[in-house]
């Protein structure tokens, strides 16, 4: 029964992922083009997430930290769901 609630929470938490990823990718790839959201570029995005590729860009640092926090909570929810299912 509790797995259903965690699943709903996991799905609800996944909804804003497009916003966070889009914002982060636009900064990393330095574009405002909407097509950045559907292109499968991953290497620079992962480098931007794991390392500090723009140390003087405060918008990048803020977006990176928000995206990291979002992904950590998402991972935590997924692990809980996998353990209780």
N, C-alpha and C positions, 0 to 999 in steps of 0.2 A: 504493500500500500504506500509506504513512504517513497518507494522508487518512482511512483507516478508523480509525486510532488516535486521530487528532485529533477525528474525529466522535464516537467513543465518549467521549473526554474531555469534549467539548462537551456531550453528553447527560448525562453524570455530573455535570458542574459545574452543569447546569441544575436538577437535582433539589432542592437547597436553596433555590431561588428563592422558592418559596411561603412558606417560613419567614421569610426576610428581608423580603419584600414585606408579608406579613401583620403582622409586628412593626412595621415602619415605618408602614404605613397606620393601624394602631390608635393610634399616637402622634399622627400628623398630624391624623387626623379625631377624635381624642379620644373613642374608643369601644372597648368590649371585645366588641361584637357580632360574631359570626362572619360575618354577612352583608356586612361591609365587604370581605371577600375576593372576593366575586363581583360587587360593584357597580362599574360602570365610571366611577368618579370619577378624573379625571386632572389637572385644573388645579392643585388644591391640593397634590396629591402631587408634581407636577413642581416647583412653587414650593418645597415643602419639601425636595426633593432638590437643587435648584440654589441656593437661598438659605437664609438662617438665619431661619426664621419663629418659632422659639421659642428665643431666645438664652440663656435662663436654665435651660432644661430639659436637664439632662445626659443623661438617657435618650434624648431625641430626637437630640442631637448624636452620641452613641455609635452609635445605630441608623442614623442618616443616613450616618455615615462608614463603617460596616460595609457598608451597602447600596451606597454609592458604590464602595468597593473591590471588592465582589462584581461589580458591573456592569462595571467597568473590565476585570477579568480575563475576564469573559464576552465582552465586546466584543473583547478581544485574541484570545481563542480563536476567535471567529467570523471575524475578519479573517484569521487564519492559515489556517483551514479554507477560506475563500473564495479565498485566494491559491494554495493548493496543489492545489485541486480542478481 
